Amino acid sequence: IGTELSNKAETVLQVEKDENNPDISKVKAAHIRAVDFEPFAFRINGEALPELLDGYRFKEKEPGKGRGKFDPNKDISEQQHRIALEAAFTLKDEYGYKELAGVLRDAYASVGVILGGNRVTDLITLLKNKRMIVQENGRKYTFKPDFHY
C-alpha cells in the first residue's frame, strides 16, 4: 500500500531526526511533482506541541555523495583522458585486459581520478566505444591518439 500511495501522491514528505540533536526533527520533500517545498525543522516544546526552528541550518550534501552511478564520459574530462592514456601507453604499445586495467588505474590516479574494479571496467568500455583504445581480432588493446572525444 505504501508504494502505491507514494506513486499517486502529489508530495511525499520525509521526516527524520537530526543526527546531532535527537530533539530536532527535519522535514523535507522526498518526492514532489509541481510546487517547490521549503524544508523546515521543528522540536516538541514543554507543552507537547511542535515548535518551528527558524534559524535551523540544513547540512549541505558533501560533494560526491549521493551522486549516482559513475559515468566516465561525464566525470572525466577529455584532457584527463588524453594525459592518462598517453602516460599509460608510453610504457608499452599494447596490453592484455588485466594489465590494461592496472595501468589505467595508475595513469588515471595521476590525473586525480581514483578507479576501483567496476569503474575501470566502465572506463574500458567507454574507451573502446569511443575508439580511444581498440582491440582488433581479440588481440591486445592499443591506443589511438587521434581519437575525437
Helices and strands as residue ranges (DSSP letters): H 2-8, E 11-17, E 24-32, E 40-44, E 50-52, H 72-75, H 78-91, E 94-95, H 97-109, H 117-129, E 133-135, E 141-143
